[in-house]
Amino acid sequence: MIGNALLMERAAELYCKIFQEEPWKEKFRPSQALKIMQEQFKRPKAMALAALEGNEVVGFAWMYQLLETDLKEGSRFSPRLKFLFEGQKNVFYFQEVGIKKELRRQGIGEKLTRELLRREKEKGADVVVLSTNPKAKPIISMFSKIGFQNTGIVRPPKELGRTYWVLELRK
C-alpha cells in the first residue's frame, strides 16, 4: 500500500505523459498537474480511483460535484449546461480518466469509469457531464458504450474543440 501523497504524485506523472499525446498536446509538468489535482479534489464530493500494478499507477479516474454557480461565462463550464440542474439534480463533472499507453484497450479505463460512476450514484449523483475532444476516438467509443451522449455544446474555450457529453444516472 502506498500513501495518498505518493499515489497522487505518481498519478500526476502519468497524467502528464498521457495528455502530451494527440489530440491533447498539453504541456503540464508533474508539479502543475499535482496542483490542479489537489484543487479539484477539494471540490464537493470529489472522488478518485487509481489502477495499480505493484506500486506503479497505471490508470486513474476522478470526478466531483458540479454546482450551478460554476456555470459562468468565461469559465470551463458553459452556462448552456444549466438544463442539467432542472429538478434539483445532483450534477457531477467527470474530470479525467487516463491509462498508461501500453495497457490501453484492455478494459481498465472502462472498469475505473464504471466503478467511479457506481460509487457516485450511490452517494446521490443524478447526472454526469464531461468534455472531450472529438478526435479522441478510443475514449469517445468507451464513453458511448457506457451511455454518455454528446450534447453538441462546445466547451469554452472553443479553440480546444471539446464538446460536453452527458450521462443520466437516474431518469
Contact map, one row per residue, 1 for C-alpha under 8 A:
111000000000000000000000000000000000000000000000000000100000000000000000000000000000000000000000000000000000000000000000000000000000000000000000000000000000000000000000000
111101100000000000000000000000000000000000000000000000100000000000000000000000000000000000000000000000000000000000000000000000000000000000000000000000000000000000000000000
111111100000000000000000000000000000000000000000000000000000000000000000000000000000000000000000000000000000000000000000000000000000000000000000000000000000000000000000000
011111110000000000000000000000000000000000000000000000000000000000000000000000000000000000000000000000000000000000000000000000000000000000000000000000000000000000000000000
001111111000000000000000000000000000000000000000000000000000000000000000000000000000000000000000000000000000000000000000000000000000000000000000000000000000000000000000000
011111111100000000000000000000000000000000000000000000000000000000000000000000000000000000000000000000000000000000000000000000000000000000000000000000000000000000000000000
011111111110000000000000000000000000000000000000000000001000000000000000000000000000000000000000000000000000000000000000000000000000000000000000000000000000000000000000000
000111111111000000000000000000000100100000000000000000000000000000000000000000000000000000000000000000000000000000000000000000000000000000000000000000000000000000000000000
000011111111100000000000000001000100000000000000000000000000000000000000000000000000000000000000000000000000000000000000000000000000000000000000000000000000000000000000000
000001111111110000000000000000000000000000000000000000011000000000000000000000000000000000000000000000000000000000000000000000000000000000000000000000000000000000000000000
000000111111111000000000000000000000000000000000010000001111000000000000000000000000000000000000000000000000000000000000000000000000000000000000000000000000000000000000000
000000011111111100000000000001101100100000000000000000000000000000000000000000000000000000000000000000000000000000000000000000000000000000000000000000000000000000000000000
000000001111111110000000000011001000000000000000000000000000000000000000000000000000000000000000000000000000000000000000000000000000000000000000000000000000000000000000000
000000000111111111000000000000000000000000000000000000001110000000000000000000000000000000000000010100000000000000000000000000000000000000000000000000000000000000000000000
000000000011111111100000000001001000000000000000000000000000000000000000000000000000000000000000010000000000000000000000000000000000000000000000000000000000000000000000000
000000000001111111110000011111001000000000000000000000000000000000000000000000000000000000000000000000000000000000000000000000000000000000000000000000000000000000000000000
000000000000111111111000000000000000000000000000000000000000000000000000000000000000000000000000000000000000000000000000000000000000000000000000000000000000000000000000000
000000000000011111111000000000000000000000000000000000000000000000000000000000000000000000000000011110000000000000000000000000000000000000000000000000000000000000000000000
000000000000001111111101111000000000000000000000000000000000000000000000000000000000000000000000000000000000000000000000000000000000000000000000000000000000000000000000000
000000000000000111111101111100000000000000000000000000000000000000000000000000000000000000000000000000000000000000000000000000000000000000000000000000000000000000000000000
000000000000000011111111110000000000000000000000000000000000000000000000000000000000000000000000000000000000000000000000000000000000000000000000000000000000000000000000000
000000000000000000111111100000000000000000000000000000000000000000000000000000000000000000000000000000000000000000000000000000000000000100000000000000000000000000000000000
000000000000000000001111100000000000000000000000000000000000000000000000000000000000000000000000000000000000000000000000000000000000101100000000000000000000000000000000000
000000000000000000111111110000000000000000000000000000000000000000000000000000000000000000000000000000000000000000000000000000000000100000000000000000000000000000000000000
000000000000000000111111111000000000000000000000000000000000000000000000000000000000000000000000000000000000000000000000000000000000000000000000000000000000000000000000000
000000000000000100111001111100000000000000000000000000000000000000000000000000000000000000000000000000000000000000000000000000000000000000000000000000000000000000000000000
000000000000000100110000111110000000000000000000000000000000000000000000000000000000000000000000000000000000000000000000000000000000000000000000000000000000000000000000000
000000000000000100010000011111011000000000000000000000000000000000000000000000000000000000000000000000000000000000000000000000000000000000000000000000000000000000000000000
000000000000100100000000001111111000000000000000000000000000000000000000000000000000000000000000000000000000000000000000000000000000000000000000000000000000000000000000000
000000001001101100000000000111111100000000000000000000000000000000000000000000000000000000000000000000000000000000000000000000000000000000000000000000000000000000000000000
000000000001000000000000000011111110000000000000000000000000000000000000000000000000000000000000000000000000000000000000000000000000000000000000000000000000000000000000000
000000000000000000000000000111111111000000000000000000000000000000000000000000000000000000000000000000000000000000000000000000000000000000000000000000000000000000000000000
000000000001101100000000000111111111100000000000000000000000000000000000000000000000000000000000000000000000000000000000000000000000000000000000000000000000000000000000000
000000011001000000000000000001111111110000000000000000000000000000000000000000000000000000000000000000000000000000000000000000000000000000000000000000000000000000000000000
000000000000000000000000000000111111111000000000000000000000000000000000000000000000000000000000000000000000000000000000000000000000000000000000000000000000000000000000000
000000000000000000000000000000011111111100000000000000000000000000000000000000000000000000000000000000000000000000000000000000000000000000000000000000000000000000000000000
000000010001000000000000000000001111111110000000000000000000000000000000000000000000000000000000000000000000000000000000000000000000000000000000000000000000000000000000000
000000000000000000000000000000000111111111000000000000000000000000000000000000000000000000000000000000000000000000000000000000000000000000000000000000000000000000000000000
000000000000000000000000000000000011111111100000000000000000000000000000000000000000000000000000000000000000000000000000000000000000000000000000000000000000000000000000000
000000000000000000000000000000000001111111100100000000000000000100000000000000000000000000000000000000000000000000000000000000000000000000000000000000000000000000000000000
000000000000000000000000000000000000111111100110000000000000000100000000000000000000000000000000000000000000000000000000000000000000000000000000000000000000000000000000000
000000000000000000000000000000000000011111110100000000000000000000000000000000000000000000000000000000000000000000000000000000000000000000000000000000000000000000000000000
000000000000000000000000000000000000001111111100000000000000000110000000000000000000000000000000000000000000000000000000000000000000000000000000000000000000000000000000000
000000000000000000000000000000000000000001111100000000000000000111000000000000000000000000000000000000000000000000000000000000000000000000000000000000000000000000000000000
000000000000000000000000000000000000000000111110000000000000000110000000000000000000000000000000000000000000000000000000000000000000000000000000000000000000000000000000000
000000000000000000000000000000000000000111111111000000000000011110000000000000000000000000000000000000000000000000000000000000000000000000000000000000000000000000000000000
000000000000000000000000000000000000000010001111100000000000011100000000000000000000000000000000000000000000000000010001000000000000000000000000000000000000000000000000000
000000000000000000000000000000000000000000000111110000000001111000000000000000000000000000000000000000000000000000010000000000000000000000000000000000000000000000000000000
000000000000000000000000000000000000000000000011111000000001110000000000000000000000000000000000000000000000000100010000000000000000000000000000000000000000000000000000000
000000000010000000000000000000000000000000000001111100001111100000000000000000000000000000000000000000000000000100000000000000000000000000000000000000000000000000000000000
000000000000000000000000000000000000000000000000111110001111000000000000000000000000000000000000000000000001000100000000000000000000000000000000000000000000000000000000000
000000000000000000000000000000000000000000000000011111111110000000000000000000000000000000000000000000000000000000000000000000000000000000000000000000000000000000000000000
000000000000000000000000000000000000000000000000001111111100000000000000000000000000000000000000000000000000000000000000000000000000000000000000000000000000000000000000000
000000000000000000000000000000000000000000000000000111110000000000000000000000000000000000000000000000000000000000000000000000000000000000000000000000000000000000000000000
110000000000000000000000000000000000000000000000000111111000000000000000000000000000000000000000000000000000000000000000000000000000000000000000000000000000000000000000000
000000000100000000000000000000000000000000000000000111111100000000000000000000000000000000000000000000000000000000000000000000000000000000000000000000000000000000000000000
000000100110010000000000000000000000000000000000011110111111000000000000000000000000000000000000000000000000000000000000000000000000000000000000000000000000000000000000000
000000000010010000000000000000000000000000000000011110011111000000000000000000000000000000000000001100100000000000000000000000000000000000000000000000000000000000000000000
000000000010010000000000000000000000000000000000011100001111100000000000000000000000000000000000111100000001100000000000000000000000000000000000000000000000000000000000000
000000000010000000000000000000000000000000000001111000001111110000000000000000000000000000000001111000000000100100000000000000000000000000000000000000000000000000000000000
000000000000000000000000000000000000000000000001110000000011111000000000000000000000000000000011110000000000100110010000000000000000000000000000000000000000000000000000000
000000000000000000000000000000000000000000000111100000000001111100000000000000000000000000000111100000000000000000010000000000000000000000000000000000000000000000000000000
000000000000000000000000000000000000000000000111000000000000111110000000000000000000000000011111000000000000000000010000000000000000000000000000000000000000000000000000000
000000000000000000000000000000000000000110111110000000000000011111000000000000000000000000011110000000000000000000000000000000000000000000000000000000000000000000000000000
000000000000000000000000000000000000000000111100000000000000001111100000000000000000000001111000000000000000000000000000000000000000000000000000000000000000000000000000000
000000000000000000000000000000000000000000010000000000000000000111110100000000000000000001111000000000000000000000000000000000000000000000000000000000000000000000000000000
000000000000000000000000000000000000000000000000000000000000000011111110000000000000000000100000000000000000000000000000000000000000000000000000000000000000000000000000000
000000000000000000000000000000000000000000000000000000000000000001111110000000000100100000000000000000000000000000000000000000000000000000000000000000000000000000000000000
000000000000000000000000000000000000000000000000000000000000000000111111000000000000000000000000000000000000000000000000000000000000000000000000000000000000000000000000000
000000000000000000000000000000000000000000000000000000000000000001111111001010000000000000000000000000000000000000000000000000000000000000000000000000000000000000000000000
000000000000000000000000000000000000000000000000000000000000000000111111101011111100000000000000000000000000000000000000000000000000000000000000000000000000000000000000000
000000000000000000000000000000000000000000000000000000000000000000001111111011100000000000000000000000000000000000000000000000000000000000000000000000000000000000000000000
000000000000000000000000000000000000000000000000000000000000000000000011111011100000000000000000000000000000000000000000000000000000000000000000000000000000000000000000000
000000000000000000000000000000000000000000000000000000000000000000000001111100000000000000000000000000000000000000000000000000000000000000000000000000000001100000000000000
000000000000000000000000000000000000000000000000000000000000000000000111111111000000000000000000000000000000000000000000000000000000000000000000000000000001000000000000000
000000000000000000000000000000000000000000000000000000000000000000000000011111000000000000000000000000000000000000000000000000000000000000000000000000000011100000000000000
000000000000000000000000000000000000000000000000000000000000000000000111101111101000000000000000000000000000000000000000000000000000000000000000000000000011000000000000000
000000000000000000000000000000000000000000000000000000000000000000000011101111111000000000000000000000000000000000000000000000000000000000000000000000000111000000000000000
000000000000000000000000000000000000000000000000000000000000000000000011100011111100000000000000000000000000000000000000000000000000000000000000000000000000000000000000000
000000000000000000000000000000000000000000000000000000000000000000000010000001111110000000000000000000000000000000000000000000000000000000000000000000001000000000000000000
000000000000000000000000000000000000000000000000000000000000000000000010000011111111100000000000000000000000000000000000000000000000000000000000000000000000000000000000000
000000000000000000000000000000000000000000000000000000000000000000010010000000111111110000000000000000000000000000000000000000000000000000000000000000000000000000000000000
000000000000000000000000000000000000000000000000000000000000000000000000000000011111110000000000000000000000000000000000000000000000000000000000000000000000000000000000000
000000000000000000000000000000000000000000000000000000000000000000000000000000001111110010100000000000000000000000000000000000100000000000000000000000000000000000000000000
000000000000000000000000000000000000000000000000000000000000000000010000000000001111111111100000000000000000000000000000000000000000000000000000000000000000000000000000000
000000000000000000000000000000000000000000000000000000000000000000000000000000000111111110000000000000000000000000000000000000000000000000000000000000000000000000000000000
000000000000000000000000000000000000000000000000000000000000000000000000000000000000111110000000000000000000000000000000000000000000000000000000000000000000000000000000000
000000000000000000000000000000000000000000000000000000000000000000000000000000000000111111000000000000000000000000000000000000000000000000000000000000000000000000000000000
000000000000000000000000000000000000000000000000000000000000000000000000000000000001111111100000000000000000000000000000000011100000000000000000000000000000000000000000000
000000000000000000000000000000000000000000000000000000000000000011000000000000000000100111110000000000000000000000000000000111100000000000000000000000000000000000000000000
000000000000000000000000000000000000000000000000000000000000000011100000000000000001100011111000000000000000000000000000000011111000000000000000000000000000000000000000000
000000000000000000000000000000000000000000000000000000000000001111000000000000000000000001111100000000000000000000000000000011111000000000000000000000000000000000000000000
000000000000000000000000000000000000000000000000000000000000001111000000000000000000000000111110000000000000000000000000000000011100000000000000000000000000000000000000000
000000000000000000000000000000000000000000000000000000000000011100000000000000000000000000011111000000000000000000000000000000011100000000000000000000000000000000000000000
000000000000000000000000000000000000000000000000000000000000111100000000000000000000000000001111100000000000000000000000000000000100000000000000000000000000000000000000000
000000000000000000000000000000000000000000000000000000000001111000000000000000000000000000000111110000000000000000000000000000000000000000000000000000000000000000000000000
000000000000000000000000000000000000000000000000000000000011110000000000000000000000000000000011111000000000100110000000000000000000000000000000000000000000000000000000000
000000000000011001000000000000000000000000000000000000000011100000000000000000000000000000000001111100000000100000000000000000000000000000000000000000000000000000000000000
000000000000000001000000000000000000000000000000000000000111000000000000000000000000000000000000111110110001100000000000000000000000000000000000000000000000000000000000000
000000000000010001000000000000000000000000000000000000000110000000000000000000000000000000000000011111110000000000000000000000000000000000000000000000000000000000000000000
000000000000000001000000000000000000000000000000000000000000000000000000000000000000000000000000001111110000000000000000000000000000000000000000000000000000000000000000000
000000000000000000000000000000000000000000000000000000000000000000000000000000000000000000000000000111110000000000000000000000000000000000000000000000000000000000000000000
000000000000000000000000000000000000000000000000000000000100000000000000000000000000000000000000001111111101000000000000000000000000000000000000000000000000000000000000000
000000000000000000000000000000000000000000000000000000000000000000000000000000000000000000000000001111111111100000000000000000000000000000000000000000000000000000000000000
000000000000000000000000000000000000000000000000000000000000000000000000000000000000000000000000000000111111000000000000000000000000000000000000000000000000000000000000000
000000000000000000000000000000000000000000000000000000000000000000000000000000000000000000000000000000111111100000000000000000000000000000000000000000000000000000000000000
000000000000000000000000000000000000000000000000000000000000000000000000000000000000000000000000000000011111111000000000000000000000000000000000000000000000000000000000000
000000000000000000000000000000000000000000000000001000000010000000000000000000000000000000000000001000111111111100000000000000000000000000000000000000000000000000000000000
000000000000000000000000000000000000000000000000000000000011100000000000000000000000000000000000111000010111111110000000000000000000000000000000000000000000000000000000000
000000000000000000000000000000000000000000000000000000000000000000000000000000000000000000000000000000000011111111000000000000000000000000000100010000000000000000000000000
000000000000000000000000000000000000000000000000000000000000000000000000000000000000000000000000000000000011111111100000000000000000000000000000000000000000000000000000000
000000000000000000000000000000000000000000000000111000000001100000000000000000000000000000000000100000000001111111110000000000000000000000000000000000000000000000000000000
000000000000000000000000000000000000000000000000000000000000100000000000000000000000000000000000100000000000111111111000000000000000000000000000000000000000000000000000000
000000000000000000000000000000000000000000000000000000000000000000000000000000000000000000000000000000000000011111111100000000000000000000000000010000000000000000000000000
000000000000000000000000000000000000000000000000000000000000000000000000000000000000000000000000000000000000001111111110000000000000000000000000000000000000000000000000000
000000000000000000000000000000000000000000000011100000000000111000000000000000000000000000000000000000000000000111111111000000000000000000000000000000000000000000000000000
000000000000000000000000000000000000000000000000000000000000000000000000000000000000000000000000000000000000000011111111100000000000000000000000000000000000000000000000000
000000000000000000000000000000000000000000000000000000000000000000000000000000000000000000000000000000000000000001111111110000000000000000000000000000000000000000000000000
000000000000000000000000000000000000000000000000000000000000000000000000000000000000000000000000000000000000000000111111111000000000000000000000000000000000000000000000000
000000000000000000000000000000000000000000000010000000000000000000000000000000000000000000000000000000000000000000011111111110000000000000000000000000000000000000000000000
000000000000000000000000000000000000000000000000000000000000000000000000000000000000000000000000000000000000000000001111111111000000000000000000000000000000000000000000100
000000000000000000000000000000000000000000000000000000000000000000000000000000000000000000000000000000000000000000000111111110000000000000000000000000000000000000000000000
000000000000000000000000000000000000000000000000000000000000000000000000000000000000000000000000000000000000000000000011111110000000000000000000000000000000000000000000000
000000000000000000000000000000000000000000000000000000000000000000000000000000000000000001000000000000000000000000000001111111000000000000000000000000000000000000000000000
000000000000000000000000000000000000000000000000000000000000000000000000000000000000000011110000000000000000000000000001111111110000000000000000000000000000000000000000100
000000000000000000000000000000000000000000000000000000000000000000000000000000000000000011110000000000000000000000000000100111110000000000000000000000000000000000000001111
000000000000000000000000000000000000000000000000000000000000000000000000000000000001000011110000000000000000000000000000000011111000000000000000000000000000000000000111110
000000000000000000000000000000000000000000000000000000000000000000000000000000000000000000111100000000000000000000000000000011111100000000000000000000000000000000000111100
000000000000000000000000000000000000000000000000000000000000000000000000000000000000000000111100000000000000000000000000000000111110000000000000000000000000000000011110000
000000000000000000000000000000000000000000000000000000000000000000000000000000000000000000001110000000000000000000000000000000011111000000000000000000000000000000011100000
000000000000000000000000000000000000000000000000000000000000000000000000000000000000000000000000000000000000000000000000000000001111100000000000000000000010000001111000000
000000000000000000000000000000000000000000000000000000000000000000000000000000000000000000000000000000000000000000000000000000000111110100010000000000000000000001111000000
000000000000000000000011000000000000000000000000000000000000000000000000000000000000000000000000000000000000000000000000000000000011111100000000000000000000000111100000000
000000000000000000000000000000000000000000000000000000000000000000000000000000000000000000000000000000000000000000000000000000000001111110010000000000000000000011100000000
000000000000000000000010000000000000000000000000000000000000000000000000000000000000000000000000000000000000000000000000000000000000111110000000000000000000000000000000000
000000000000000000000110000000000000000000000000000000000000000000000000000000000000000000000000000000000000000000000000000000000001111111110000000000000000000000000000000
000000000000000000000000000000000000000000000000000000000000000000000000000000000000000000000000000000000000000000000000000000000000011111111000000000000000000000000000000
000000000000000000000000000000000000000000000000000000000000000000000000000000000000000000000000000000000000000000000000000000000000000111111100000000000000000000000000000
000000000000000000000000000000000000000000000000000000000000000000000000000000000000000000000000000000000000000000000000000000000000000111111110000000000000000000000000000
000000000000000000000000000000000000000000000000000000000000000000000000000000000000000000000000000000000000000000000000000000000001010111111111000000000000000000000000000
000000000000000000000000000000000000000000000000000000000000000000000000000000000000000000000000000000000000000000000000000000000000000011111111100000000000000000000000000
000000000000000000000000000000000000000000000000000000000000000000000000000000000000000000000000000000000000010000000000000000000000000001111111110000000000000000000000000
000000000000000000000000000000000000000000000000000000000000000000000000000000000000000000000000000000000000000000000000000000000000000000111111111110000000000000000000000
000000000000000000000000000000000000000000000000000000000000000000000000000000000000000000000000000000000000000000000000000000000000000000011111111110000000000000000000000
000000000000000000000000000000000000000000000000000000000000000000000000000000000000000000000000000000000000000000000000000000000000000000001111111100000000000000000000000
000000000000000000000000000000000000000000000000000000000000000000000000000000000000000000000000000000000000010001000000000000000000000000000111111100000000000000000000000
000000000000000000000000000000000000000000000000000000000000000000000000000000000000000000000000000000000000000000000000000000000000000000000011111110000000000000000010000
000000000000000000000000000000000000000000000000000000000000000000000000000000000000000000000000000000000000000000000000000000000000000000000011111111000000000000001111000
000000000000000000000000000000000000000000000000000000000000000000000000000000000000000000000000000000000000000000000000000000000000000000000011001111100000000000001110000
000000000000000000000000000000000000000000000000000000000000000000000000000000000000000000000000000000000000000000000000000000000000000000000000000111111000000000111100000
000000000000000000000000000000000000000000000000000000000000000000000000000000000000000000000000000000000000000000000000000000000000000000000000000011111000000000111100000
000000000000000000000000000000000000000000000000000000000000000000000000000000000000000000000000000000000000000000000000000000000000000000000000000001111100000000111000000
000000000000000000000000000000000000000000000000000000000000000000000000000000010000000000000000000000000000000000000000000000000000000000000000000001111110000000110000000
000000000000000000000000000000000000000000000000000000000000000000000000000001000000000000000000000000000000000000000000000000000000000000000000000000011111010011110000000
000000000000000000000000000000000000000000000000000000000000000000000000000111000000000000000000000000000000000000000000000000000010000000000000000000001111110111110000000
000000000000000000000000000000000000000000000000000000000000000000000000011111000000000000000000000000000000000000000000000000000000000000000000000000000111111100000000000
000000000000000000000000000000000000000000000000000000000000000000000000010100000000000000000000000000000000000000000000000000000000000000000000000000000011111110000000000
000000000000000000000000000000000000000000000000000000000000000000000000000000000000000000000000000000000000000000000000000000000000000000000000000000000111111111000000000
000000000000000000000000000000000000000000000000000000000000000000000000000000000000000000000000000000000000000000000000000000000000000000000000000000000001111110000000000
000000000000000000000000000000000000000000000000000000000000000000000000000000000000000000000000000000000000000000000000000000000000100000000000000000000011111111000000000
000000000000000000000000000000000000000000000000000000000000000000000000000000000000000000000000000000000000000000000000000000000000110000000000000000000110111111100000000
000000000000000000000000000000000000000000000000000000000000000000000000000000000000000000000000000000000000000000000000000000000011110000000000000000000110010111110000000
000000000000000000000000000000000000000000000000000000000000000000000000000000000000000000000000000000000000000000000000000000000011110000000000000001111110000011111000000
000000000000000000000000000000000000000000000000000000000000000000000000000000000000000000000000000000000000000000000000000000001111000000000000000001111110000001111100000
000000000000000000000000000000000000000000000000000000000000000000000000000000000000000000000000000000000000000000000000000000001111000000000000000111110000000000111110000
000000000000000000000000000000000000000000000000000000000000000000000000000000000000000000000000000000000000000000000000000000111100000000000000000111100000000000011111000
000000000000000000000000000000000000000000000000000000000000000000000000000000000000000000000000000000000000000000000000000000111000000000000000001110000000000000001111100
000000000000000000000000000000000000000000000000000000000000000000000000000000000000000000000000000000000000000000000000000001110000000000000000000100000000000000000111111
000000000000000000000000000000000000000000000000000000000000000000000000000000000000000000000000000000000000000000000000100011110000000000000000000000000000000000000011111
000000000000000000000000000000000000000000000000000000000000000000000000000000000000000000000000000000000000000000000000000001100000000000000000000000000000000000000001111
000000000000000000000000000000000000000000000000000000000000000000000000000000000000000000000000000000000000000000000000000001000000000000000000000000000000000000000001111
